[in-house]
Amino acid sequence: MHPPHSSAEPLARLERARGEYEAHLHSCRQCQADGAACPVAKILRRAYNNAARAARPRQDGTDLPR
């Protein structure tokens, strides 16, 4: 059985994903040299976007997991 859904959980995932993405951009030589995101940065950005989408309230006003 799954634990009850917490509204703080998606926000924590969002902050963690943002931190990982920003840390990568600051430490990756390829991202810094080219000024463009490397493949790893693109994956991390996609994870951040997915976390942001999950943290948003649903259109029907409910805050249930999908």
N, C-alpha and C positions, 0 to 999 in steps of 0.2 A: 504494500500500500504506500502511496506517495504522501509526503508531508504536506500540510496545508500550504497553499500558495501565499507568499508574502509579497506585498507591493514594494518592499525595500530590496528584495532579491534582484529584480531586473535593474534597479538603479545601481546596485553594487556591481553587477556584471557590466553595465554601461561604463561606469567609472574605471573599472579594471581594463576594459577594452581600450578606452581612450588613453589610459596611462601606457599600455603596451605599445600602442600605435605611435604616440608621441616620443616615447623612449627609443623606439626603433628609428624614427626619423632623425633623431639627434645623434645616434650612435652608428648608423649605417654609412659607410664610405660611399657606396654607390648612390644612395639617395642624396647625399650632400654634394657629390661631384657633378651629377647630372642635373640636379634641380628638379628631377622627376622621380616619382615613386618607383622603387624596384618591385619585383614580383612579390616579395615577402610583405612589403608595405601595402600592396594592393589587397593581399589576403587579410592583413590586420585591419585595414580600412573596411573591408566587407564585414568582418566580424563586429566592428564598431557599429556599422550601419544596421546590422541585424539586431544588436543589443539595443540600439536606439529605437528601432521599430517595436521591439518587445516591451520596452519601458513606456511607450506611448499608450494613453488610454484608448480603448476601442471606440469606434464610431458610434456604437449604440449606447455608450455611457457605462458599460460594464468594465470591470478591471480583472477579468478572468483570463487564465492562460488559454492560448489557442490550441 
